[in-house]
Amino acid sequence: MKVGLVSPYDFASPGGVTDHVRHLARQLRRLDHQVRIFAPSSRADVDFDSAEFYRIGTSATSTAAQSSSLTSRTLTAESR
């Protein structure tokens, strides 16, 4: 079976969802499925089966960080 795993999180940052996607991909491959991962990455040199990894979009982590930064600047400006 052909399987596509999609994650909104930066694949260059280990932990949580990223680790789950990596482990799930490995297990599915052991069962002879064709697995491709689609996720954003802040680094071009992802250390994970690059032939089956497709770098796409912007990570949810970087979007959240930008949003948090904007919110803190807005709150600071409003408190003046």
Legacy VTK file of the C-alpha trace (Angstrom):
# vtk DataFile Version 3.0
C-alpha trace
ASCII
DATASET POLYDATA
POINTS 80 float
0.000 0.000 0.000
1.188 3.543 -0.670
1.062 5.700 2.457
1.620 9.448 2.791
2.257 10.813 6.281
1.770 14.576 6.635
2.955 16.668 9.571
2.675 20.435 10.157
5.681 20.421 12.525
9.331 21.157 11.739
10.855 17.775 10.916
14.340 19.012 11.859
13.210 19.349 15.496
12.924 16.032 17.341
10.083 15.217 19.687
6.377 14.513 19.901
4.622 14.351 16.554
7.861 14.246 14.554
9.134 11.183 16.432
5.754 9.489 16.089
5.747 10.049 12.311
9.319 8.699 11.991
8.537 5.556 13.996
5.240 4.954 12.214
6.998 5.253 8.844
9.637 2.703 9.892
7.031 0.214 11.100
4.924 0.576 7.965
8.016 0.017 5.805
8.795 -3.162 7.733
5.340 -4.349 6.676
6.328 -3.646 3.032
4.292 -0.470 2.567
5.638 2.397 0.465
5.789 5.372 2.816
6.480 9.019 2.055
6.632 11.802 4.611
5.524 15.354 3.796
6.522 17.997 6.344
8.254 21.346 6.702
11.881 21.446 7.808
14.034 24.344 8.941
17.084 22.442 7.638
17.649 21.112 4.137
19.733 18.195 5.454
17.120 16.219 7.377
18.801 13.148 8.866
15.946 10.817 7.974
15.569 8.736 4.825
15.774 11.748 2.528
14.676 9.718 -0.512
11.249 9.315 1.113
11.024 12.746 2.770
9.423 15.689 0.971
10.034 19.134 2.434
6.948 21.344 2.120
5.523 24.598 3.478
6.293 26.349 6.745
6.274 24.590 10.080
3.506 25.125 12.622
6.252 25.713 15.199
7.750 28.681 13.347
4.268 30.085 12.654
3.412 29.827 16.372
6.696 31.494 17.330
6.017 34.374 14.925
2.487 34.743 16.283
3.742 34.721 19.880
6.348 37.355 19.072
3.724 39.556 17.409
1.356 39.141 20.387
4.046 40.080 22.901
5.000 43.177 20.877
1.335 44.194 20.665
0.819 43.764 24.418
3.975 45.759 25.138
2.836 48.597 22.863
-0.663 48.622 24.407
0.690 48.814 27.958
2.581 52.043 27.262
LINES 1 81
80 0 1 2 3 4 5 6 7 8 9 10 11 12 13 14 15 16 17 18 19 20 21 22 23 24 25 26 27 28 29 30 31 32 33 34 35 36 37 38 39 40 41 42 43 44 45 46 47 48 49 50 51 52 53 54 55 56 57 58 59 60 61 62 63 64 65 66 67 68 69 70 71 72 73 74 75 76 77 78 79
